[in-house]
Amino acid sequence: MQISKKTFSLDCRKCPRLASFLAQVREDCPDYYARPVPSFGDLNARVLIVGLAPGMHGANRTGRPFTGDHAGVLLYQTIYDLGFSTHPVSESESDGLQLKDCRITNAVRCLPPQNKPIGSEVNNCNPFLLEELEQVPKQGIIIALGSVAHTAVLKALKLKQSLYPFGHESIHQLNPDLRMIDSYHCSRYNTQTRRLTHEMFRSVFVRTRELLDQK
């Protein structure tokens, strides 16, 4: 586990609603991780994937982002296909999977009720996200999974939201050394309703690989 450098704590309790909810989850599901979920992957990766928040039976259970639920099935298969991981399936923290030139984090590190964080919770986690963004090397790429992640990245970098509208596969030049590509979140709802198809999701990562490989 490689944790960002300064302020993130596995014992963070900045958000009273989330801390209370996690305490109840730990009581109801004592074998669940049920704590703030750290980022996963190489600290020096050129690709940083930003999701929304841990899922109840996914990262909140396993302690690794996008591991154990439907969204993770599509994400890990896709990044494997594009050469960003050693295995196509993420099962647990101890499964030996490694990311290659890729790191995964969330806009909010704790499980929110009904998978819906409120604005103050996104704000409280924003310094942790900024740390992750500051670690991305020059010419790195952020992949924002959903509008909340997109907005959280802009907020962390103090960029004006209206100048960077969210749109699936939109590419934003955030500064001379950093770009962001948007994607609809790979949630079960989005894939079942076909708002996001596997081909649409893969296209985001194909484009990311192309940009990284440009001289």
C-alpha positions as CSV (number, residue, x, y, z in Angstrom):
1,M,0.0,0.0,0.0
2,Q,1.4,3.4,-1.0
3,I,-0.3,6.2,0.8
4,S,-0.1,9.8,-0.4
5,K,2.6,11.9,1.3
6,K,1.1,14.3,3.9
7,T,-2.4,14.4,5.3
8,F,-4.4,11.3,4.4
9,S,-5.1,9.1,7.4
10,L,-6.7,5.7,7.6
11,D,-8.3,7.1,10.9
12,C,-9.7,10.2,9.3
13,R,-13.0,11.3,10.9
14,K,-13.5,14.7,9.3
15,C,-17.0,14.0,8.2
16,P,-19.4,13.3,11.1
17,R,-22.1,11.7,8.8
18,L,-19.6,9.4,7.2
19,A,-17.8,8.5,10.4
20,S,-21.2,7.6,12.0
21,F,-22.2,5.6,9.0
22,L,-19.0,3.6,8.9
23,A,-19.3,2.9,12.6
24,Q,-22.7,1.3,12.0
25,V,-21.3,-0.6,9.0
26,R,-18.5,-2.0,11.1
27,E,-21.0,-3.2,13.7
28,D,-23.3,-4.7,11.1
29,C,-20.5,-6.2,9.0
30,P,-17.5,-6.8,11.3
31,D,-15.5,-8.5,8.6
32,Y,-15.7,-5.5,6.3
33,Y,-12.8,-3.0,5.9
34,A,-15.1,0.0,6.7
35,R,-12.5,2.7,7.0
36,P,-11.2,5.5,4.7
37,V,-9.9,3.7,1.6
38,P,-6.4,4.6,0.4
39,S,-5.4,5.0,-3.2
40,F,-3.9,2.0,-5.0
41,G,-1.0,2.0,-7.4
42,D,2.4,3.6,-8.2
43,L,2.9,7.0,-6.6
44,N,4.7,8.0,-9.8
45,A,2.1,6.8,-12.3
46,R,1.3,9.0,-15.3
47,V,-2.3,7.9,-15.2
48,L,-4.5,8.8,-12.2
49,I,-8.0,7.4,-12.2
50,V,-10.5,9.3,-10.0
51,G,-13.7,7.6,-9.0
52,L,-16.6,8.8,-6.8
53,A,-16.4,6.9,-3.5
54,P,-16.0,3.3,-2.1
55,G,-19.0,1.0,-2.8
56,M,-20.7,-0.7,0.1
57,H,-19.7,-4.2,-0.9
58,G,-16.7,-3.2,-3.0
59,A,-13.9,-1.1,-1.7
60,N,-15.7,-0.6,1.6
61,R,-15.5,-4.4,2.1
62,T,-12.1,-5.1,0.6
63,G,-10.1,-1.9,1.3
64,R,-8.9,-1.5,-2.3
65,P,-10.6,1.0,-4.7
66,F,-13.1,-0.6,-7.2
67,T,-12.5,-4.1,-5.8
68,G,-15.3,-6.5,-5.1
69,D,-18.2,-4.9,-7.0
70,H,-19.6,-4.5,-10.5
71,A,-17.8,-1.3,-11.4
72,G,-14.5,-2.8,-10.6
73,V,-15.1,-5.8,-12.9
74,L,-15.2,-3.5,-16.0
75,L,-12.5,-1.1,-14.8
76,Y,-9.9,-3.8,-14.0
77,Q,-10.5,-5.7,-17.2
78,T,-10.2,-2.6,-19.2
79,I,-7.0,-1.3,-17.7
80,Y,-5.5,-4.8,-18.1
81,D,-6.4,-4.9,-21.7
82,L,-4.6,-1.6,-22.2
83,G,-1.5,-2.7,-20.3
84,F,-2.0,-0.8,-17.1
85,S,-2.2,-3.8,-14.7
86,T,-0.8,-7.3,-14.3
87,H,-4.2,-9.1,-14.0
88,P,-7.7,-8.6,-15.4
89,V,-9.5,-9.2,-12.0
90,S,-9.0,-7.5,-8.7
91,E,-10.2,-9.6,-5.8
92,S,-8.5,-8.4,-2.6
93,E,-5.6,-6.5,-1.2
94,S,-3.6,-9.7,-1.1
95,D,-4.3,-11.1,-4.6
96,G,-0.9,-9.9,-6.0
97,L,-2.3,-7.6,-8.6
98,Q,-0.1,-4.6,-9.5
99,L,-0.9,-1.5,-11.5
100,K,1.5,-0.4,-14.2
101,D,1.9,3.4,-14.7
102,C,-1.5,3.8,-13.2
103,R,-3.0,4.8,-9.8
104,I,-6.6,4.7,-8.6
105,T,-8.2,6.9,-6.0
106,N,-11.6,8.4,-5.2
107,A,-13.0,11.9,-4.7
108,V,-14.4,10.8,-1.4
109,R,-12.5,8.1,0.6
110,C,-15.3,6.8,2.8
111,L,-18.5,5.0,2.0
112,P,-21.4,7.5,1.8
113,P,-25.0,6.5,2.5
114,Q,-26.7,5.5,-0.7
115,N,-23.4,6.1,-2.5
116,K,-24.1,9.8,-2.5
117,P,-21.6,12.1,-0.8
118,I,-22.7,15.6,0.1
119,G,-20.8,18.7,-0.9
120,S,-19.0,19.2,2.4
121,E,-17.7,15.6,2.3
122,V,-16.2,16.1,-1.2
123,N,-14.7,19.3,0.1
124,N,-13.2,17.6,3.2
125,C,-11.5,15.0,1.0
126,N,-10.3,17.5,-1.6
127,P,-6.9,18.1,0.1
128,F,-6.2,14.4,-0.2
129,L,-7.1,14.5,-3.9
130,L,-4.9,17.5,-4.4
131,E,-1.9,15.5,-3.0
132,E,-2.6,12.8,-5.5
133,L,-2.8,15.3,-8.4
134,E,0.5,16.9,-7.3
135,Q,2.2,13.5,-7.5
136,V,1.3,13.0,-11.2
137,P,4.4,13.5,-13.4
138,K,4.5,16.0,-16.2
139,Q,2.4,15.1,-19.2
140,G,0.3,12.9,-17.0
141,I,-3.4,12.2,-17.5
142,I,-6.3,12.2,-15.1
143,I,-9.3,10.0,-15.9
144,A,-12.4,11.3,-14.1
145,L,-15.1,8.7,-13.7
146,G,-18.3,10.7,-13.5
147,S,-19.1,14.4,-13.0
148,V,-18.5,14.4,-9.2
149,A,-14.9,13.2,-9.8
150,H,-14.5,15.7,-12.6
151,T,-15.7,18.6,-10.4
152,A,-13.5,17.5,-7.5
153,V,-10.4,17.6,-9.6
154,L,-11.2,21.1,-10.9
155,K,-11.9,22.2,-7.3
156,A,-8.6,20.8,-6.0
157,L,-6.7,22.6,-8.8
158,K,-8.7,25.8,-8.2
159,L,-9.9,25.8,-11.8
160,K,-13.2,27.4,-13.0
161,Q,-15.8,24.8,-13.5
162,S,-17.5,26.5,-16.5
163,L,-14.3,26.4,-18.5
164,Y,-14.2,22.6,-18.4
165,P,-17.6,21.1,-19.0
166,F,-18.0,17.4,-18.3
167,G,-18.6,15.2,-21.3
168,H,-17.8,11.5,-21.9
169,E,-14.4,11.2,-23.6
170,S,-13.9,15.0,-23.5
171,I,-10.2,16.0,-23.1
172,H,-9.3,19.0,-21.0
173,Q,-5.9,20.7,-20.8
174,L,-5.8,21.6,-17.1
175,N,-2.3,23.2,-17.3
176,P,0.7,22.8,-19.6
177,D,1.7,19.5,-17.9
178,L,-1.7,17.9,-17.1
179,R,-4.7,16.7,-19.0
180,M,-8.0,15.2,-17.9
181,I,-10.2,12.8,-19.8
182,D,-13.8,12.4,-18.7
183,S,-15.8,9.2,-18.7
184,Y,-19.2,8.2,-17.4
185,H,-18.8,6.2,-14.2
186,C,-18.6,2.5,-14.8
187,S,-21.4,1.8,-12.3
188,R,-23.9,-1.1,-12.7
189,Y,-26.6,1.5,-13.3
190,N,-24.8,3.2,-16.2
191,T,-23.8,-0.1,-17.9
192,Q,-27.2,-1.8,-17.5
193,T,-29.0,1.3,-18.9
194,R,-26.3,1.4,-21.6
195,R,-25.5,5.0,-20.9
196,L,-22.0,3.6,-20.8
197,T,-21.1,0.6,-23.0
198,H,-18.0,-1.5,-22.7
199,E,-16.8,-0.1,-26.0
200,M,-17.4,3.5,-24.8
201,F,-15.4,2.9,-21.7
202,R,-12.6,1.1,-23.5
203,S,-12.3,4.1,-25.9
204,V,-11.4,6.4,-23.0
205,F,-8.5,4.2,-22.1
206,V,-7.4,3.6,-25.7
207,R,-7.2,7.4,-26.1
208,T,-5.3,7.7,-22.8
209,R,-2.7,5.1,-24.1
210,E,-2.4,7.0,-27.4
211,L,-1.8,10.3,-25.6
212,L,0.9,8.7,-23.3
213,D,2.6,7.2,-26.3
214,Q,2.9,10.4,-28.2
215,K,6.4,11.7,-28.5
